[in-house]
Amino acid sequence: MKVTTMTASHAFGKGKPDPSFSSAGNAGTAIAKYGRENVVDATLGVLKDDDGNFLSLPTVEKVYRALPADDLMDYAPIEGLHDFMVGATEFIFQGHQPKGTYTSGVATMGGSGGIRHMIYNYVDEGQTFLIPTWHWGPYREMATEYHRKWEMYEMFDKDDHFNIAGMKEKALEILQRQDSLMAIFNTPANNPSGYTMSDDDWKEVTDFFRQCAKDESKRIIILWDMAYIDYAGDPDETRSFLKFFEDMPENILTAIAFSMSKAFSVYGMRGGALVCLTTSKEVADEFEQVNTYSNRTTWSNGTRGTQQMLINIMADPAIRAQIDKERNAARLMLAKRAEVFLKEAKEVGLHHLPYQAGFFITVPAKDSAGLAAKLAERNIFVIPLARAIRFALSAVPMRQVPGLATAAKELFSGHEPD
């Protein structure tokens, strides 16, 4: 007898190499063979300095290393430390919490932990949530894991603007067959495009959902994945759209997935929070209750060290100001890399998705795996997506940015998107 599987039926066939970390592994192998200076590793969304080293924020590291053992290693409450949730909420809104709203939430394992909770707790099994064509791939993988479905709308129209008409059309289709709809928006500095929705985009989106909510039998959930906001510009400007969430109907719930990974350059420490906005105190209380339960049944307790670190940062204005200064320097460094790439792309005629800010620039391609393989032959490692290749300029020292767009253009023949 030959045993071919021992899994439960729902798990059979699950699992495949993650394209991001597989490509990163290939880059690491090439670096070991040829030397870091001869390999471009544009794979993972991690900030590296212009020497190619991991970029930590020095004051964040100092605060973390000063924590006593009990703050680093003891259990945290299942829902998270109270002062952490206060600090995380303050950091999320920075004075822009919409009027007339309640908030509540839980600490999560990174922003991804919060997204997992929303897909599981706010989308019924077998039902569908809404995402744009250009999105973070694990949204789909989480859906598959929990027997949920997704549908996509083309993110950009023919003029490379946000495709609000397409989003509305697809949302209405889903609402015709479901009483509940969750739509995910990853902005500003969308992964993978680098696009930022404008205030006008958000006004039209929120006006549309208010109209949908007039049917009181429907429930609308807006999930804002804010992972890259701190590298998208002035904090006040990037949060100005939140004014459109004031006085929402009670059957609209807004959830916010907050990641400490990018904001504080602590990717591997898995700090984050899931926070809601609602005009219903009962819905806010329910939100904390159901997501606390999911914490317990998924990872039990979160990482106390990152929570206490944020508490200490938010309690000291001088420390916070210094971290803001260090983060802004990193943002400007990233913006300069993008400027060089975009200028060269324009000169050589390399089409890319509309970019305003963030870690990534993405080039649509029909045979993305083939194009990525050709670039790898030149020791340029990128992430192949379903319809594009993604350059993580966050990880590429400035000295290696010139020539990347040219190399992609030179190898592009036969890979043009349909």
C-alpha positions in Angstrom: 0.0 0.0 0.0 1.4 3.4 -1.0 0.2 6.3 1.1 -0.1 9.5 -0.9 -1.7 11.8 1.6 -2.5 12.0 5.3 -4.3 15.3 5.2 -7.9 16.1 5.8 -9.8 16.5 2.6 -10.0 20.3 2.9 -6.2 20.5 3.1 -5.3 18.2 0.3 -3.2 19.8 -2.4 -2.7 23.0 -0.3 0.8 24.5 -0.3 3.1 25.9 -2.9 6.3 27.9 -2.8 5.7 31.5 -1.9 6.9 33.5 -4.9 8.3 36.4 -2.8 10.3 34.3 -0.4 11.4 31.8 -3.2 12.7 34.7 -5.3 14.4 36.1 -2.2 16.0 32.8 -1.6 17.4 32.7 -5.1 18.7 36.2 -4.7 20.4 35.1 -1.5 22.1 32.2 -3.2 23.3 34.5 -6.0 24.7 36.9 -3.4 26.6 34.1 -1.7 28.1 33.1 -5.0 28.8 36.4 -6.7 28.9 39.0 -3.9 26.3 41.5 -2.8 27.7 44.2 -5.0 27.0 42.1 -8.1 23.4 41.1 -7.4 20.3 43.2 -7.3 17.8 41.8 -4.8 14.5 43.6 -5.5 12.3 40.9 -4.0 11.0 41.5 -0.5 9.3 44.6 0.8 12.0 45.4 3.4 13.9 48.7 3.7 17.6 48.4 3.2 20.1 51.2 3.4 22.4 52.3 0.5 25.0 49.8 1.6 22.4 47.0 1.2 22.0 46.4 5.0 18.7 46.0 6.8 17.5 49.5 7.8 16.4 49.7 11.4 15.2 53.0 12.9 17.9 53.6 15.6 15.6 55.1 18.2 13.1 52.2 17.8 15.9 49.7 18.4 17.1 51.7 21.4 13.6 51.7 23.0 13.2 48.0 22.3 16.5 46.9 23.7 15.9 49.0 26.9 12.8 46.9 27.8 13.1 44.8 30.9 12.6 41.0 30.6 9.0 41.0 31.9 8.0 43.5 29.2 9.7 41.5 26.6 8.9 38.0 27.6 5.8 37.8 29.8 2.3 37.1 28.5 0.3 40.0 27.1 -3.5 39.9 27.5 -5.2 38.1 24.7 -6.8 41.3 23.4 -3.5 43.2 23.8 -2.2 45.6 26.4 -4.7 48.4 27.0 -2.2 51.1 26.6 -1.0 49.5 23.4 -4.4 49.7 21.9 -4.7 53.4 23.0 -1.3 54.1 21.4 -2.0 52.2 18.2 -5.3 54.0 17.8 -3.6 57.4 18.3 -0.9 56.4 15.8 -3.5 55.3 13.2 -5.6 58.4 13.3 -3.1 61.1 14.4 -5.8 63.6 15.0 -8.0 62.5 12.1 -10.5 60.1 13.8 -13.8 60.8 12.1 -16.4 62.6 14.3 -19.3 60.7 15.7 -17.5 57.3 15.7 -16.6 54.6 18.2 -13.4 52.7 18.0 -12.4 49.3 19.5 -9.9 46.6 18.5 -7.3 44.0 19.4 -3.6 43.6 19.1 -2.7 41.3 16.2 0.3 39.5 14.7 1.2 42.1 12.2 -1.3 43.7 9.8 -1.8 40.3 8.2 -3.3 38.9 11.5 -6.0 41.6 11.4 -6.7 40.9 7.7 -7.1 37.2 8.6 -9.6 38.0 11.3 -11.7 40.2 9.0 -11.9 37.5 6.2 -12.8 34.9 8.8 -15.2 36.9 11.0 -16.9 39.2 8.5 -17.3 37.1 5.4 -19.5 34.0 5.6 -18.2 30.7 4.5 -18.6 30.3 0.8 -19.3 34.0 0.3 -17.3 36.6 -1.6 -15.3 39.7 -0.7 -14.1 42.3 -3.1 -10.5 43.2 -4.1 -8.8 45.1 -7.0 -6.8 43.3 -9.6 -3.6 44.7 -8.1 -3.5 43.5 -4.5 -1.4 41.6 -2.0 -1.6 37.9 -2.9 -2.2 36.5 0.6 -5.7 38.1 0.6 -6.6 35.2 -1.8 -4.7 32.6 0.1 -6.4 33.5 3.4 -9.7 33.2 1.6 -8.9 29.8 0.3 -7.7 28.7 3.8 -11.1 29.6 5.3 -13.3 28.6 2.4 -14.2 32.1 1.4 -14.2 33.5 -2.2 -13.0 36.8 -3.8 -13.9 38.7 -6.9 -11.8 41.4 -8.5 -12.4 44.6 -10.4 -9.8 46.2 -12.7 -8.1 48.6 -10.4 -7.2 51.2 -13.1 -9.2 52.7 -16.0 -7.8 53.4 -19.4 -6.3 56.7 -18.1 -4.6 55.0 -15.2 -7.0 56.5 -12.7 -8.7 54.5 -9.9 -11.5 52.5 -11.6 -14.4 53.6 -9.4 -17.0 52.6 -12.0 -15.6 49.1 -12.1 -15.5 48.8 -8.3 -19.1 49.9 -8.1 -20.3 47.5 -10.7 -18.7 44.5 -9.1 -19.8 45.5 -5.6 -23.5 45.8 -6.8 -23.2 42.4 -8.4 -22.1 40.8 -5.1 -24.7 42.7 -3.1 -27.4 41.3 -5.4 -26.7 37.8 -4.2 -25.3 38.5 -0.6 -26.6 40.5 2.3 -23.0 41.4 3.3 -20.1 42.8 1.4 -16.5 43.3 2.5 -14.3 45.4 0.2 -10.5 45.7 0.9 -8.6 48.9 0.0 -4.8 49.0 0.4 -3.8 52.6 0.1 -1.8 54.8 0.2 1.2 53.3 -1.6 -0.6 50.2 -2.7 1.2 46.9 -2.8 2.2 46.2 -5.6 1.4 49.3 -7.7 2.5 52.2 -5.5 -0.8 53.9 -6.2 -2.5 56.2 -3.7 -6.3 56.8 -3.8 -7.1 60.5 -3.8 -9.5 62.2 -1.5 -11.9 62.5 -4.5 -11.6 58.7 -5.0 -12.5 58.1 -1.3 -15.4 60.6 -1.3 -17.0 58.8 -4.3 -16.3 55.4 -2.7 -17.9 56.4 0.7 -20.8 58.1 -1.0 -21.4 54.9 -3.0 -21.4 52.7 0.1 -23.7 55.1 2.0 -26.1 54.7 -0.9 -25.8 50.9 -0.7 -26.5 51.0 3.0 -29.8 52.7 2.5 -31.0 49.1 2.1 -31.0 48.2 5.8 -30.9 44.5 5.0 -27.4 45.0 3.7 -24.2 45.1 5.7 -21.1 46.9 4.3 -17.6 46.3 5.7 -14.7 48.5 4.5 -11.3 47.0 5.3 -8.5 49.6 5.1 -5.1 48.0 4.8 -2.8 50.9 5.8 0.5 49.0 5.8 2.6 51.5 3.7 1.0 54.8 4.8 4.2 56.0 6.6 6.1 56.0 3.3 3.5 57.8 1.3 3.9 61.4 2.4 2.9 63.9 5.1 0.9 62.1 7.8 -1.9 64.8 7.8 -2.2 64.7 4.1 -2.3 60.9 3.9 -5.1 60.7 6.5 -7.2 63.6 5.2 -9.6 61.2 3.5 -10.8 59.9 6.9 -13.2 62.9 7.1 -15.5 61.1 4.7 -16.1 58.4 7.3 -18.0 60.7 9.6 -21.5 59.8 10.6 -21.7 56.6 8.6 -24.9 54.5 8.8 -24.8 51.8 11.5 -24.8 49.1 8.9 -21.4 50.2 7.6 -18.3 49.0 9.5 -14.8 50.2 8.8 -11.9 48.1 9.9 -8.3 49.2 9.9 -5.3 46.8 9.7 -2.4 48.5 11.3 1.1 47.1 10.8 4.1 48.0 12.9 6.4 46.2 10.3 6.8 49.1 8.0 6.0 52.0 10.4 8.7 51.0 12.8 10.9 48.7 10.6 10.2 45.7 12.8 8.9 43.2 10.3 9.9 40.0 12.0 8.5 41.1 15.4 4.9 40.8 14.2 3.4 43.8 15.8 0.0 45.2 14.7 -3.5 46.0 15.6 -7.0 45.7 14.1 -9.2 48.7 14.9 -12.7 49.5 13.9 -14.7 52.6 13.2 -18.5 52.5 13.7 -21.4 54.7 14.7 -22.8 51.9 16.8 -21.4 51.2 20.3 -22.8 47.7 20.2 -21.0 46.9 16.9 -17.7 48.3 18.4 -18.1 46.1 21.5 -18.9 43.1 19.3 -15.8 43.8 17.2 -13.5 43.6 20.2 -15.2 40.5 21.5 -15.2 38.4 18.3 -11.6 39.3 17.4 -10.3 38.7 20.9 -11.8 35.2 20.6 -10.0 34.8 17.2 -6.7 35.9 18.8 -7.1 33.1 21.4 -7.9 30.4 18.8 -5.3 31.4 16.3 -2.1 32.5 18.1 -3.3 32.9 21.7 -1.2 35.8 23.0 0.6 38.3 20.8 4.1 39.6 21.2 4.3 41.7 24.3 7.6 43.3 23.5 6.3 45.2 20.4 3.3 46.3 22.3 5.3 47.8 25.2 7.7 49.3 22.8 4.9 51.3 21.1 3.5 52.3 24.5 6.8 53.8 25.5 7.3 55.5 22.2 3.8 57.1 22.2 4.3 58.2 25.9 7.4 60.3 25.1 7.0 63.2 22.6 10.8 63.6 22.2 11.3 59.9 21.4 8.3 59.9 19.0 9.6 63.0 17.2 13.1 61.5 16.8 11.6 58.3 15.3 9.4 60.4 13.0 12.6 62.2 11.8 14.4 58.9 11.2 11.4 57.4 9.4 11.1 60.5 7.2 14.7 60.2 6.2 14.1 56.6 5.1 11.0 57.8 3.2 13.0 60.4 1.3 15.7 57.9 0.5 13.1 55.6 -1.0 11.5 58.5 -2.9 14.8 59.3 -4.5 15.3 55.7 -5.7 11.8 55.7 -7.2 12.5 59.0 -8.9 15.6 57.6 -10.6 13.7 54.4 -11.7 10.7 56.3 -13.0 12.8 58.8 -15.0 14.7 56.0 -16.7 11.5 54.1 -17.3 10.1 57.1 -19.1 13.2 57.5 -21.2 13.3 53.9 -22.4 9.5 53.6 -22.8 9.0 51.0 -20.0 5.3 51.0 -19.0 4.6 50.6 -15.3 1.5 50.8 -13.1 0.7 54.4 -11.8 3.0 55.1 -8.8 2.9 57.8 -6.2 4.8 56.3 -3.3 5.8 53.2 -1.5 8.1 50.2 -1.6 7.2 48.8 -5.0 7.1 49.6 -8.7 5.3 47.1 -10.9 5.7 46.5 -14.6 2.8 44.6 -16.3 4.0 41.6 -18.3 2.3 38.7 -20.1 4.9 36.1 -19.2 6.0 37.5 -15.9 7.8 34.3 -14.8 9.7 34.3 -18.1 10.7 37.9 -17.7 11.7 37.4 -14.1 13.8 34.4 -15.1 15.6 36.4 -17.8 16.3 39.2 -15.3 17.7 36.6 -12.9 20.2 35.5 -15.5 21.6 39.1 -15.2 21.5 38.7 -11.4 18.5 41.0 -11.0 15.9 39.3 -8.8 12.3 40.5 -8.8 8.9 39.0 -7.8 6.8 37.5 -10.7 3.1 38.3 -10.1 0.3 36.8 -12.2 0.4 39.7 -14.7 3.5 41.6 -13.9 6.9 41.8 -12.3 7.4 43.7 -9.1 10.5 45.7 -8.2 11.0 46.2 -4.4 13.0 49.4 -4.6 12.9 49.5 -0.8 15.6 46.8 -0.8 17.8 48.2 -3.6 20.7 50.5 -2.8 20.7 53.7 -4.9 23.9 52.7 -6.7 22.0 49.7 -8.2 18.8 51.5 -9.3 20.2 53.0 -12.5 19.9 50.4 -15.3 17.0 48.4 -13.8 14.3 49.9 -16.1 16.7 49.6 -19.1 17.3 46.0 -18.4 13.6 45.2 -18.1 12.9 47.0 -21.3 15.7 45.2 -23.2 14.3 41.8 -22.1 10.6 42.8 -22.6 10.1 41.6 -26.1 7.5 38.8 -26.1 6.4 39.6 -22.6 4.2 42.6 -23.4 0.7 42.4 -21.7 -2.3 41.6 -23.8 
